[in-house]
Amino acid sequence: MGKIYVINCRDAGVDCDFQTSGASKEDVLRRCAQHATTNHGMKAFGPELYAKMRACMKEIEEIEA
């Protein structure tokens, strides 16, 4: 069993239903940043914003069927 990482806008305090998940933190952060630039008009991501995004990320144990 591996871990799945999940992040959504609501956990970051944004009124948006976006949620993404993946097998690596980096992949999830990349998708989240892409969503933020495309849908929320954000232009730059510094260390503080990435730290906030990491703090909002949840780890879930993947369940094998």
N, CA, C and O of each residue as an XYZ file, in Angstrom:
260
protein
N       0.833     -1.191      0.000
C       0.000      0.000      0.000
C       0.876      1.252      0.000
O       1.884      1.319      0.703
N       0.484      2.223     -0.784
C       1.182      3.493     -0.832
C       0.329      4.595     -0.249
O      -0.749      4.357      0.294
N       0.828      5.782     -0.373
C       0.090      6.942      0.109
C      -0.452      7.730     -1.080
O       0.157      7.773     -2.148
N      -1.586      8.337     -0.872
C      -2.178      9.263     -1.827
C      -2.190     10.626     -1.140
O      -2.556     10.737      0.030
N      -1.791     11.649     -1.867
C      -1.777     13.014     -1.341
C      -2.930     13.786     -1.959
O      -3.152     13.728     -3.169
N      -3.668     14.515     -1.115
C      -4.866     15.228     -1.545
C      -4.780     16.670     -1.077
O      -4.332     16.951      0.034
N      -5.217     17.579     -1.938
C      -5.292     18.986     -1.565
C      -6.522     19.586     -2.236
O      -6.897     19.185     -3.338
N      -7.143     20.545     -1.567
C      -8.271     21.244     -2.176
C      -8.245     22.718     -1.781
O      -7.627     23.103     -0.789
N      -8.922     23.519     -2.572
C      -8.926     24.967     -2.346
C      -9.600     25.338     -1.018
O      -9.150     26.255     -0.330
N     -10.650     24.646     -0.667
C     -11.392     25.004      0.556
C     -10.508     24.914      1.800
O     -10.616     25.748      2.698
N      -9.641     23.912      1.855
C      -8.737     23.788      3.004
C      -7.758     24.955      3.079
O      -7.222     25.252      4.147
N      -7.527     25.615      1.951
C      -6.637     26.777      1.911
C      -7.412     28.080      2.128
O      -6.839     29.168      2.077
N      -8.723     27.956      2.371
C      -9.531     29.136      2.648
C     -10.112     29.808      1.418
O     -10.558     30.954      1.486
N     -10.109     29.100      0.286
C     -10.627     29.660     -0.959
C     -11.981     29.025     -1.261
O     -12.138     27.810     -1.135
N     -12.965     29.844     -1.662
C     -14.303     29.356     -1.982
C     -14.299     28.755     -3.385
O     -14.713     29.395     -4.352
N     -13.825     27.516     -3.476
C     -13.659     26.826     -4.758
C     -13.722     25.330     -4.488
O     -13.203     24.855     -3.478
N     -14.353     24.592     -5.384
C     -14.521     23.143     -5.206
C     -13.377     22.311     -5.780
O     -13.465     21.083     -5.789
N     -12.314     22.943     -6.256
C     -11.187     22.199     -6.839
C     -10.544     21.281     -5.814
O     -10.317     21.663     -4.666
N     -10.255     20.056     -6.256
C      -9.500     19.099     -5.451
C      -8.658     18.264     -6.403
O      -9.101     17.921     -7.499
N      -7.454     17.941     -5.984
C      -6.599     17.066     -6.779
C      -5.877     16.102     -5.857
O      -5.719     16.360     -4.664
N      -5.443     14.992     -6.423
C      -4.727     13.994     -5.634
C      -3.685     13.326     -6.517
O      -3.747     13.408     -7.743
N      -2.729     12.665     -5.881
C      -1.692     11.976     -6.621
C      -0.793     11.182     -5.711
O      -0.921     11.228     -4.487
N       0.125     10.448     -6.323
C       1.019      9.574     -5.568
C       2.242     10.301     -5.029
O       2.961      9.760     -4.189
N       2.491     11.541     -5.510
C       3.637     12.295     -4.999
C       3.208     13.708     -4.619
O       2.322     14.293     -5.242
N       3.847     14.239     -3.594
C       3.553     15.605     -3.162
C       3.857     16.600     -4.271
O       3.101     17.548     -4.485
N       4.957     16.387     -4.975
C       5.370     17.307     -6.032
C       4.328     17.382     -7.140
O       4.027     18.468     -7.636
N       3.775     16.238     -7.533
C       2.761     16.206     -8.584
C       1.517     16.964     -8.140
O       0.951     17.736     -8.915
N       1.093     16.752     -6.915
C      -0.093     17.432     -6.390
C       0.149     18.941     -6.299
O      -0.725     19.731     -6.658
N       1.320     19.340     -5.827
C       1.637     20.766     -5.748
C       1.680     21.397     -7.132
O       1.224     22.527     -7.311
N       2.218     20.687     -8.107
C       2.261     21.205     -9.481
C       0.857     21.426    -10.026
O       0.578     22.468    -10.620
N      -0.029     20.453     -9.827
C      -1.411     20.596    -10.310
C      -2.152     21.709     -9.587
O      -2.941     22.440    -10.186
N      -1.888     21.825     -8.295
C      -2.523     22.888     -7.512
C      -2.057     24.262     -8.002
O      -2.871     25.172     -8.160
N      -0.766     24.414     -8.241
C      -0.226     25.679     -8.732
C      -0.792     26.002    -10.117
O      -1.120     27.154    -10.401
N      -0.904     24.994    -10.969
C      -1.472     25.209    -12.302
C      -2.926     25.680    -12.187
O      -3.334     26.602    -12.894
N      -3.700     25.059    -11.309
C      -5.087     25.466    -11.088
C      -5.151     26.913    -10.588
O      -5.978     27.698    -11.053
N      -4.285     27.256     -9.649
C      -4.301     28.602     -9.070
C      -3.988     29.666    -10.116
O      -4.597     30.736    -10.104
N      -3.060     29.394    -11.010
C      -2.733     30.385    -12.036
C      -3.837     30.487    -13.077
O      -4.154     31.581    -13.544
N      -4.418     29.362    -13.440
C      -5.458     29.344    -14.464
C      -6.800     29.861    -13.952
O      -7.477     30.621    -14.645
N      -7.187     29.453    -12.746
C      -8.527     29.748    -12.255
C      -8.613     30.881    -11.237
O      -9.684     31.459    -11.047
N      -7.514     31.201    -10.590
C      -7.553     32.230     -9.554
C      -6.663     33.428     -9.885
O      -6.546     34.349     -9.077
N      -6.042     33.426    -11.051
C      -5.252     34.558    -11.503
C      -3.962     34.795    -10.741
O      -3.395     35.886    -10.813
N      -3.487     33.797    -10.013
C      -2.229     33.958     -9.282
C      -1.077     33.917    -10.276
O      -1.102     33.149    -11.237
N      -0.076     34.744    -10.038
C       1.021     34.847    -10.996
C       2.345     34.306    -10.479
O       3.179     33.880    -11.278
N       2.562     34.309     -9.180
C       3.852     33.881     -8.637
C       3.646     33.018     -7.398
O       2.696     33.201     -6.637
N       4.559     32.076     -7.222
C       4.511     31.181     -6.076
C       5.863     31.210     -5.385
O       6.864     30.740     -5.926
N       5.879     31.764     -4.192
C       7.104     31.808     -3.410
C       7.108     30.723     -2.354
O       6.159     29.946     -2.253
N       8.162     30.665     -1.571
C       8.287     29.638     -0.535
C       7.141     29.660      0.477
O       6.732     28.605      0.962
N       6.622     30.834      0.800
C       5.536     30.916      1.783
C       4.264     30.261      1.263
O       3.575     29.558      2.002
N       3.955     30.493     -0.011
C       2.742     29.894     -0.575
C       2.890     28.378     -0.698
O       1.949     27.638     -0.411
N       4.057     27.917     -1.121
C       4.273     26.469     -1.196
C       4.200     25.840      0.201
O       3.699     24.724      0.344
N       4.685     26.528      1.217
C       4.589     26.015      2.587
C       3.130     25.915      3.010
O       2.733     24.942      3.651
N       2.325     26.922      2.653
C       0.892     26.893      2.986
C       0.205     25.735      2.261
O      -0.624     25.036      2.844
N       0.552     25.536      0.989
C      -0.054     24.442      0.231
C       0.329     23.091      0.833
O      -0.513     22.199      0.936
N       1.590     22.934      1.229
C       2.021     21.672      1.865
C       1.275     21.440      3.180
O       0.924     20.306      3.506
N       1.034     22.512      3.932
C       0.329     22.387      5.211
C      -1.133     21.972      5.006
O      -1.724     21.341      5.882
N      -1.709     22.317      3.870
C      -3.101     21.959      3.572
C      -3.233     20.551      2.992
O      -4.335     20.006      2.932
N      -2.128     19.968      2.571
C      -2.152     18.659      1.938
C      -2.405     17.560      2.972
O      -1.877     17.593      4.083
N      -3.222     16.596      2.577
C      -3.520     15.455      3.446
C      -2.908     14.193      2.843
O      -2.850     14.035      1.623
N      -2.456     13.306      3.713
C      -1.952     12.000      3.283
C      -3.009     10.954      3.610
O      -3.537     10.910      4.721
N      -3.304     10.126      2.636
C      -4.296      9.061      2.818
C      -3.642      7.750      2.424
O      -2.993      7.668      1.382
N      -3.805      6.732      3.242
C      -3.289      5.400      2.898
C      -4.134      4.841      1.768
O      -5.361      4.800      1.860
N      -3.476      4.412      0.708
C      -4.164      3.813     -0.424
C      -4.691      2.448     -0.019
O      -3.964      1.649      0.571
N      -5.939      2.177     -0.328
C      -6.558      0.902      0.028
C      -6.533      0.003     -1.196
O      -7.009      0.378     -2.268
N      -5.976     -1.183     -1.025
C      -5.950     -2.141     -2.129
C      -7.273     -2.867     -2.207
O      -7.839     -3.282     -1.195
N      -7.753     -3.012     -3.421
C      -9.057     -3.668     -3.632
C      -8.937     -5.173     -3.593
O      -9.934     -5.877     -3.752
